[in-house]
Amino acid sequence: MAGEEFFLGEKRFKQCCEDFVKHSQQIGDGWEWRTSKDLGDGYLSKTHFQVRNRHIPPDLKEKNNDNTEQMLFAHVEEPSDDSQAAGACSTEEVVRYEYHVLYSSSYQVPVLYFRACFLDGRPLTLDEIWGSVHASYQARLQEGPWDTITQQEHPILGQPFFVLHPCRTTEFISAVLGGSQQHHRNTNYITLWLSTVGPVVGLNLPLSYARLAPEQSTAVADRALS
Amino acid sequence: MAEPGERPPPAAPHGGGRSDGAEEAQEGGAPAGPAEPGPPPAGSPGSEEPAGDARKKIDVLLKAVGDTPIMRTKKWAVERTRTIQGLVEFIKKFLKLMASEQLFIYVNQSFAPSPDQEVGTLYECFGSDGKLVLHYCKTQAWG
């Protein structure tokens, strides 16, 4: 049904988050629901650590440590082609990512906020964040980085977070859910949405979330949707 | 499906636009390739499989959702180690989409496997009747 849009009400957002967290607890995936006692709002939260490889071009090895660190920031967003350069070495770096899922009543969609810092506490810059977007999304990112990921104040915590822009969420959700009412009911909106946008910013959901909806064999789904 | 640098496509591909190694499965439902037993249906007991099985292809049925163009050929035999990202690039090439246009793939029409997920694993988890049904959607996901 072209043009039919599927919006997420806040009540359903909370229900989907609750189901999502239950499954996360079953598989030890680390998501939790946090509430803000002042505002009464809640959001999903998860922290995890990622190891990133940094490639250091050989001519920088002779410079002192401070300069090397400066140059590392400048090079981190480039593709790893320079690993082939003679004498290039790479160092591993651990980055702590914190992901939050909040509800936007103006867009009627969930929104993904996140922040990232190195183990010494230094936050990643916007350039570094853009540079670490998964390779399969780089072409789209480079067409419009400013409408992909920018920095905004977290609506509940009031601290600067990166946010993945939510303006097209309803569009892709509606396209995937299609016109089947039963499919709407049986699909966890958060699972569908987060599995789509999470990988853009380093967040991958384990496959077992795919079974979050009530069991539905592919054969049944085929017949229902053909 | 071949990516840059991989082995050349099989001889005599059918039609244009598919010279990158994907095999077209017959629409009747029989898997393409030599007559050997097809992959076991999902859920069958984990029997001992020879190492060569890892190279067997799985049948994938691609279905369009939303306003996405429909592929003329929907059934493909895909290597188990092909990733979602590889499959996305293949479909985009087949549909002649630009690099910056986005395409997403879903299992159970409700979950997007991550780009590095292998289709072989997806087949084991979500395949039935000897095939893996995947829905694909051309859409923007942010902005």
Boltz contact constraints between the chains, C-beta under 6 A:
constraints:
  - contact:
      token1: [A, 134]
      token2: [B, 115]
      max_distance: 6.0
  - contact:
      token1: [A, 136]
      token2: [B, 85]
      max_distance: 6.0
  - contact:
      token1: [A, 136]
      token2: [B, 115]
      max_distance: 6.0
  - contact:
      token1: [A, 139]
      token2: [B, 99]
      max_distance: 6.0
  - contact:
      token1: [A, 139]
      token2: [B, 100]
      max_distance: 6.0
  - contact:
      token1: [A, 140]
      token2: [B, 100]
      max_distance: 6.0
  - contact:
      token1: [A, 140]
      token2: [B, 102]
      max_distance: 6.0
  - contact:
      token1: [A, 143]
      token2: [B, 100]
      max_distance: 6.0
  - contact:
      token1: [A, 147]
      token2: [B, 143]
      max_distance: 6.0
  - contact:
      token1: [A, 148]
      token2: [B, 142]
      max_distance: 6.0
  - contact:
      token1: [A, 164]
      token2: [B, 142]
      max_distance: 6.0
  - contact:
      token1: [A, 165]
      token2: [B, 142]
      max_distance: 6.0
  - contact:
      token1: [A, 165]
      token2: [B, 143]
      max_distance: 6.0
  - contact:
      token1: [A, 167]
      token2: [B, 143]
      max_distance: 6.0
  - contact:
      token1: [A, 168]
      token2: [B, 140]
      max_distance: 6.0
  - contact:
      token1: [A, 168]
      token2: [B, 141]
      max_distance: 6.0
  - contact:
      token1: [A, 168]
      token2: [B, 142]
      max_distance: 6.0
  - contact:
      token1: [A, 168]
      token2: [B, 143]
      max_distance: 6.0
  - contact:
      token1: [A, 172]
      token2: [B, 139]
      max_distance: 6.0
  - contact:
      token1: [A, 172]
      token2: [B, 141]
      max_distance: 6.0
  - contact:
      token1: [A, 175]
      token2: [B, 65]
      max_distance: 6.0
  - contact:
      token1: [A, 175]
      token2: [B, 66]
      max_distance: 6.0
  - contact:
      token1: [A, 175]
      token2: [B, 137]
      max_distance: 6.0
  - contact:
      token1: [A, 175]
      token2: [B, 139]
      max_distance: 6.0
  - contact:
      token1: [A, 176]
      token2: [B, 65]
      max_distance: 6.0
  - contact:
      token1: [A, 176]
      token2: [B, 137]
      max_distance: 6.0
  - contact:
      token1: [A, 178]
      token2: [B, 65]
      max_distance: 6.0
  - contact:
      token1: [A, 187]
      token2: [B, 110]
      max_distance: 6.0
  - contact:
      token1: [A, 191]
      token2: [B, 111]
      max_distance: 6.0
  - contact:
      token1: [A, 192]
      token2: [B, 110]
      max_distance: 6.0
  - contact:
      token1: [A, 195]
      token2: [B, 111]
      max_distance: 6.0
  - contact:
      token1: [A, 195]
      token2: [B, 112]
      max_distance: 6.0
  - contact:
      token1: [A, 196]
      token2: [B, 104]
      max_distance: 6.0
  - contact:
      token1: [A, 196]
      token2: [B, 112]
      max_distance: 6.0
  - contact:
      token1: [A, 196]
      token2: [B, 141]
      max_distance: 6.0
  - contact:
      token1: [A, 197]
      token2: [B, 141]
      max_distance: 6.0
  - contact:
      token1: [A, 199]
      token2: [B, 114]
      max_distance: 6.0
  - contact:
      token1: [A, 199]
      token2: [B, 115]
      max_distance: 6.0
  - contact:
      token1: [A, 204]
      token2: [B, 114]
      max_distance: 6.0
  - contact:
      token1: [A, 207]
      token2: [B, 125]
      max_distance: 6.0
  - contact:
      token1: [A, 210]
      token2: [B, 107]
      max_distance: 6.0
  - contact:
      token1: [A, 210]
      token2: [B, 108]
      max_distance: 6.0
  - contact:
      token1: [A, 210]
      token2: [B, 111]
      max_distance: 6.0
  - contact:
      token1: [A, 213]
      token2: [B, 110]
      max_distance: 6.0
  - contact:
      token1: [A, 218]
      token2: [B, 128]
      max_distance: 6.0
  - contact:
      token1: [A, 218]
      token2: [B, 133]
      max_distance: 6.0
  - contact:
      token1: [A, 219]
      token2: [B, 128]
      max_distance: 6.0
